[in-house]
């Protein structure tokens, strides 16, 4: 556009110069024509006044002959003495351009003529108006022609520029289409031109577009890198630098649920059990350090599994994906986690660290369904002991009526069990070691649906705890047990009843239980209430109030799953339970584990000094029973001793 304006300016200058030059030549022509007219007028006037008689040369006649105004613009006749006899002067003025030319060249000048007798003198100036009009017309024609000469190229160039712009626009549009349609050509753009016309039109534009293509590709790469960086930040947990829930969902959907090839593996959910307590008592900075510590343990243990992935789903939960890992191997993963968590617990002086729920997965498994199952596994792990894990197998769900239960279904089922009192009691005896030891039979409960199908006990109790219905279940079990004992003749028999820690710490439950036991005081003395060590440790004051009440009505207390908490030594000295049951983890492989043997012997010595009997649970072999006998425990319980049986 700037070039076109320059062209117009040059054309205008050219037109002006052409007009000036044309005007100059017209002015010269005018001057020449006036000179010729003056010479002719001089000859005519001289011939006229010299060929006429004196009568004919009378001023009146001369004036009549020459003073019509068409030949002379001024005519003055003088006599011999120089007096003006007659004078005629035209008022008609010359056109502007003729006036300018006349002033410039002094073309029109006064002329004089004298007859031969010198008695008459004539002074005259020719009338050049006609010549001036002709000059004016010529000038107009010259200006018009020069204007057309200047304008035509401008019009032509304007049209040419329009065609050129249209052609360039079309070419650029075609090149842009090629660039877009061929997925942003990475090589030379010239190779993408598929027609001779396009090559010809765009030959000069190709280098520029190649640069543009390179520039856009660079910007595209920068945008992609920035997008990846932003996505990475958005998908990353700031505390642990692990992928967050969004990244976990994307990974699962892409690599498991919608995977192209068949795949399987194990999914573990690890839940930090002490985060809320640490945040409240030690501050959020210590809470973050605790979360980082748990994350480091998980990463370290899972790092030995090929292709493993770790994600932080929320403040307390981690997800661990173990590709191509069967559940049998995942159990070892759970053991390793529990061991490391226990070490961390002791180092940090915590009550616990984390629990783990483990499930298997396969291609096409919906994530929501899998998370529901692993959440149930987590609930069951939490119902065991500190840092415990639980594997939930598909067969556990397929073979029982709880398959597919969500929270609402569980709430409905638990409510129906409570209302219909569909509980079935069985018992498992504790075998005393030594004649002076008094042991008891632990009451165990089985729950049934309306169709008389057996519900998984661990899942049922875990969900009751989760849905805050455990206290109602505990009441149902105690009532049912008391009624059963009443209808049987168990004069020499003692029974252990499990109570959840949440119920033991509930004031309303404690009041109800005290009144219920006082109502059947003769039976109360035959009852031993079992509460987990981990549960009692959650609220020492409330636990002491519960134990004091139990002792007050004549019943006794067993601390089960003993030995997994850091405060175990101080714990049973302050609370003074009647029995403790060593956690089954100490019994497993006891014949080969010298550390467990030493710890159990130490516990036995300490407990006996304050009059507490020590039992071992989970005994499943002759070797384990033999070692326990040598360690001077007071009783053993397990499938090797006796399987649960109807009362």
N, C-alpha and C positions, 0 to 999 in steps of 0.2 A: 504493500500500500504506500509506503514511503517513496518507493521508486516511481510509482504512478504519479504521485503528487509532484515529484521532481520533474517528471516528463511534462506535466501540465504547465509547470512554471517555465520550463524551457520553451514550450510552444507559445506561451503568452509573450515571452520576451522576443521570440522570433517574429510573432505577429506584429508586435509593436515596432520592431526594427523595420520590418517589411512595410508597415504603414507609413512610418516616418520617411523611409527611402522613397516610397511611392509618392508621398506628399511633396518631397523635395523635387523630384523630377516633374511633377505636375506644376509646382511653383516655377520651375525653370521654363516650362512650356508656356505658362501664363505670361511670364516676363517677356519671353520671345514673341508671343502673339501680340502683346500690347505694343512692343517696339515696332513690329511690322505695321500695326494699325496706325501708330503715330506717324510713321514715315509716309504711309499712304494718305493720311489726312493732311499732312504738310503739302504734299504734291497737289492734292485736290484743291486745297484752299489757295495756294499760290497760283495755280492755273486759273482758278475762278476769278480772283480779283484782278488778274492781269489781262484777262480777255474780255472784260466787260467795260462798257462805257461808263462815264462818270454818273450818268443818270441811273444806269443799272447798278452802279456801286453805291447807290445811296444807302445809308445805314439801314433804313427800314427794309429795303429789299434784301440786303445781306442777312439781316436778322431773320427775315422771313425765310430765306433760303437755308440758313444753317441752324437756326435756333429752335428747332422743333423738339430738342431734348433727347432725340434718339441717337444723334451722332456725337454731339458734344455735351459734356456735363457743365461746361462753363464757356461762355463766349462774350468777349469784351471788344467793342469797336471804338477806336479813338480817331480824332481828326488830326490835322497836321500839327496843331498846337499841343496835342497830347490829351486833350479833354475827352472824357468818356462820353461818347455819343449814345451808345446803347450797351446794355449788359444783360445777359440772360444766364441764370445759374440754376442748375437742377438740384432739387433737394434730395434726390434719391441717393442713398449711400450704398457703398459696396458691401457684399457679404463679409462676415467676420474673417474667414480664411483668406479671401482676396485682399481685405484690408491689411491683414498681417503680412501677406506676401508683398503687397505694394509698399508697406512701410519698411520691409526688410530689403527689398531690391530697388526701391524708388523707381518703380516701373512707369507709373503714370505721372508725366511732368507737363507743365504748361508749355505751349508752343506759340510762336509768333509768325505773322505774315504781313508784308508791306507791298502795296502796289508799286508800279513803276514810277508813278508821279509822287509817291510818298505822301500823298495827302490822306491816305486811309491806312490805319494800322489795325490789325486784327490779332487779338490774344485769345487762345482757345485751349481747352483741355478736352481730350476725347472722352466719350462715355464708354467705359469698359465693363458696364454692368452685365451685358450679354456674355462677354468673355468670362466674367467672374461667375456667372451662373453655370456656364459650361464647366468652368474650373471646379465649382462646388459639386456638380454631378459626377465629374471625373473622380474627384476625391472620394465621394461616397462609394462609387463603383470600386475604386482601389481598396478602400477600407473593407467593403463587403467581400471582395474577392480574397483579400489577405486574411480576413476573418474565417472565411470558408476553408482557405488553404490551411490555416492553423487549427481549425476545429475538426476537420475531417480526420487527421491523424489521431487526435485525441479520442474521437468517437471510435475509430478503428482499434486504437490501443485499449480503450475501455472494454470493448467487446472481446478483444484478444485476452485481456486479463481475466475476464469472467470465464471464458472457455478454459483458460489455463487453471484457474482456481477450481473449476468444476472437475477438471481432469485430475488435478492433484488430490482433491477431496475423494474422488472415486478410487484413485490408486491407494491412498492412505486407508480408506475404508476396507478395500480388498486385502491389504496387507494385515490390517488389524484382525479381519476375519480369519485369515490364515493363521495368525499368531494365536488366536483364541481357539479355533477349531482343531488345530494340530497340537493342542495341549502345551502351548507356549514353547515354541521351537527352541531347542537348546543349541543347535548348530547355527551355521549361517542361514539367514532368512532367505537368501537367494535360492537355496536348494528347495525351499518350500514353494517357490513360484511354479505353478503348474500350467501357465499359459505364456506364449510368446508375447502377447499384448501386455500382460502384467509385467513381464521382465523388462520390456522396452520402456514402459511408462515409469517403472519404479527403479530403474537402474541407478539413478542418482540418489534415490532415497534409501536404498538398501543399507549403505554403511551407517546412516543415521539410525535406521530402525534396528540394525544389529546392536548398536550401542544402547538403544532404548531397551531392546530385548534383554541384553546383559544387565542393564540397570534394574529392570523390573524383576529379573530372576534373582538378582542379589537382594532386592528389597523383599521379594517373596521368601527367600531363604531366611532373611532376618526376621520377618514376621513369623515364619514357622518356628524358628528357634525361640523367639520371644514367647510365642503361644505355648510351646513345650515347657519353657521355663515357668510361665505363669501357671500352666496346668500342674506342673510338678509342685509348685508352691501351694496351689489350691488343694492338691491331693496329698500333702505331706503334713504329718503331725509335728507341731513346732517343738514339742518337749522331747520326743524320742527320735525324730527324723524318720520315723516309719511311715509307710503309706496309711492314709486314714480310711474311714468307712467308704468314701466314694471310690477310692482306688481299689478297695477290696471287692466292692460290687462289680466294678468294671472288669477286674481280673477274673472273678468267678464266672460272670456271664460269657466272657470271651474264651476262657481256657477250660471251662468245665461244663457249664450248662449248655452252651452252644458250640462246643468244640467239634472240629471236623472229624477227628479221630476218636476212637473209644478211649476213655480214660477212667481212672479210679484213684482213690487215695483216702487219706484221713484228714478230717478237719477238727482242730482242737480250739476250744475257747477257754482262755485263761482270764480269770476275774480277780482283780486285786481286792483282797478282803479287808485291808486296813486303811485304805486311802481316806475315807471320810474321817476316821478317828484321828489319823495323823494330821490332816488339814485342820481339824478343830483344836487339837491339843499342841501341835508342834509348829503349825503354820504351813502355808501353801508351798513355800520353798522346799521344806522338808518333804512335803507330799510329792513334789516334782522329782526330787532325788529318789524317793521310794519307787515311783513309777519308772524312772530310768533304770534303777537297779533291777526291777522285775523284767523290763524290756531286754536288758543285757543278758540276763539269765536265759530268757526265751530264745534270743538270737544265738547264744552260744550253743544251747542244746539242739535247736533245730538246724543249726549250721552243718551238722554232720549228715543231714538228709538231703540228697540231691534234688535241686529244684525247689527247695522249701521257700515259702513266702510268709512273712510276718507283717501284720497290720494292727494298728490301734483303732478299734472301732469306736470307742468313746472314752470317757475319763477313766473307767475301771477295767474295761474289757479289751483283750487282745484276741485276734484270730490268727491261727497258724495253719497253713495249708501244707500238707506233706504228700506230694504227688507219688503215686505208685507205692504207697506204704499201706500194707494191710493192717487191720486192727490189732492183730497179734503183735506186730512190731510197734504199733502205736502205744501199746501198754508199756513197753520198755521206755518209750518217750515220756509217758506219764510218770513212771518210776523215777527217771532221771530228773524230771522237773521237780517232783516232790522232794527228792534228796537235796537238790540245790536250794530250793525254797526253805527247807528246814535249816540249812547252814546259814542262809541269809537272815532267817528269823532269829537265830541265836546271836549272830553278830550285831544285829540292829536292835536286839532286845524287844522284839515284837511278839504279840500273841499268836499271830499267823502271818502268812504272806499272800498266798493266792491258791485258789482251787481251779481244777481243770476238768472240763467236760469234753469228751472225744466221741466223734461219730465217723462213720465211713461215708464216702460220697462216690458217685459215678456220673458219667455223662448224662446230661438231660435232667438231672435232679434240680428242681426249682429251689432257688436260694431261700425263699421264705419258709418252705417246708423243712429244709435242712437246719435253718437257724432255730426253728421251733423244737426240733429234736435235740440239738446240741444244748439248747437252753434247759431242756428237761434233764439232760445228762449233767449239766452244771448244778441244777437244784439237788440232784442226787449226790454229787460230789460234796456239796456244802453240808449235806446232812450226815456226812461221815465223820471227818476229823479235820484238823488243821492241815492245810496244804494237800488235801486228798484229791484224787482224780477218779473219774468214773467213765467207763466206756459204754455207750449205748448202742447195742447192735440191732440190726433190722429185725432179727428173730425175736428180740425182746418185745418189739412192738407188734409184730405180725401174730405172735402166739398169745397175745392177751388182748383184753377188751379195751385197753387204753390207746390203741392205735389211732392216731389222728386226733386225739383230744387236744383241744386248745384250752386256754384258761377258762372260758365260759363253760365248756363241757366238763372240765375238771370240777369247777365249782358246783355244777349241777349234780355230778356223780357223788361228790363228797357229801353234799347236802342230803342226797337220797340215802346214802349209807348211814348218816347220823340219824335221820328221821326213822328209817326202818331198822336201825340197830343191826345192820348186816355185817357182823364181825364174827370171826371164828377164832377161838383161842386154842393155841397149842403151847406146849411147854418143853423146855430143854434143860435137863438137870445139870447142875454143876457137881462134878465128882469131888468130894473132899479128899485131901491127902493127909492122912493121920486121923486117928480115932477121936481126938478132942475137938476137931474142927467141925463147925456147923455150917453147912452150905445150904443152898436153896435152888429152886427151879425157876428159871426165867420164863415169864409169860411172854409169848410172842403172838402177834395178831396177824390174821389174814382177813382181807376185805373182799366182799363179793358184790357183783352187780345185781340188778333186778332179775337178770336171766341166770343167776347163780354162777356166773363166770368169775374166776378168781382174778383180782386186780393185782398188779405188781406192787408189793408192799413198799419197796424203797421209793418208787415213783409216787405212790399215793401219799406217803408221809411227806415227801419233799414238796409236792404240790400243795398239800394242806398247810405246810409251813409258809410257802410262798404266798398263798392266798389268805394268810392270817386266819386259818381255821384250825390250827393245830390244837388250841386250847379245847375246842369242842370235841375233837377226836380223843384227846387225853381224858376228858370227862367220860366219854363213852367207854373207853377201854377200862377205866377204873371201876365204873359202875358195873360193867359186864363181868369183870373179874370178881368183884365182891359178891355179886349174885351167884356166880359159879361156885365160889368157895363155900357159900352158905348151903348150897344144895348138895355138896359133897362132904364126906367125912374125912377131913384132912387135919386130924388133931395134931399130928407131928410134922406137918408139911409147912414149909415157908415158900413164899412166892415173890419173885422180883417183877416189878412193873416199870416199864420205860416211861419217862416223862420228858417232854421237850423243855429246853432251857427257857424258851419264851413263856411257857406256862408257869414254870417254877419262879420266874421273875415277875409274874403278874399278880398283883395284890388281890384282885377279885378271885382268881383261881386258888390262891393260897388259903383265903378265907373259906371258900367252898370246900376245898379238900379237908381242911381241919374239921369242919362241921360234919362232913361225910364220914370221916374216920372215927370221930367221937360217937357218931350214931351206931357204928359197929366196932366198938373198942376192942372186943375180944378178937376180931379179925385183924385189926390194925397192927397188933403186935406180931402178926405173922407176915407182914408186908415189908418188902425192901424196895425203895424207889431208886431206879437207875437214871442218872443224868450224866451226860457226857462232860468230860473235863473241859473241853473247849467251850461248851455252852455256859458252864458255871463261871468260867473265867471272864465272860463278857461283863458280868456285874457281880463283883464279889460280895457287896453288901446285901443285894437282893438274894444271892445264893445262900448267904449265912442265915438270913431270915427264914428262908424255905427249910433249910436243914434243921434249924432250931425248932420250927413248928413240927416237922416230922418226928424229931426226937421227943418232943413234948407229948405227942399222942401215942407214943410207944412204938412207932415204926422205925425203920432204919434206912440208911442211905448207902448206895454204891456209886462210886465215881467210875464210869466206864470209859473205855478208850483212853486210858491213863498213859501218860508218858510222852505225849506229843507236844505239850506246852512247855514254854520256858520256865514258867513259875511253879512247876510241879512240886518242888520241895517245900516251898513256903506255903503253897496252896493247901495241901491236905493237913498241914500242921495247924493252920488257922481255922479251917472249916471242920476238922475232925470228923471225917466220914467213917462209916463202920467197915466198909469194904472198898477195895479198888480193884478194877479189872484192867490188867495190862493190855494195851492196844495190840490187836492181832498182828501188827507189823513187827512187833518184837518176837512173836512166836514163830513167824515164817522163817524157815532156815536157821532156827535157833541153834541147832547142833553144830553148825559151821561158823556161826557169828559170835566170836569171843566178846566183842564189844557189847552186844545185846545181853549176853550172859552176865557180864559184869554189871551192867546197868540194872538188870532185873534183880540180881542178888543184893545190890545196894538198896534198891527200893524195898525189897523184902525186909532187910535189916531195919531200915528207918521206920517202916510201917509197923513192924512188930513192937518196936520200942514204945509206940503210942497206942498200941492195942488195935491196930487196923489189920484185917486179914487181906491177903493178896491172892487174887485169882488170875489165871491165864485163860484167854479166850482164843478161839480159832485154832485149836489143837487138832491136827488132821493126820498125825502119824505116831507110831510107837516111839520113834526116836525123839520127837518133840516132847512127848509125855515123859519120857525117861529123863531128859535134861531138866525139865521143869521140876520133877521130883527131887533131883539132886540139888536144885537151887532153893529148896525149902519153901516153895509156894504152898498156899493153903488149899487150893482147888484148881481143877482144870475143866474147861468147857469147850466143846467143839464136836464136829461130826465124827471124829474118831471115838469120842467118849459116848455120845448119844445124839441121834438125829432128833429134831423136833417131833413131838407126837401129841396126839389129842390128850386132853386132860382126862 
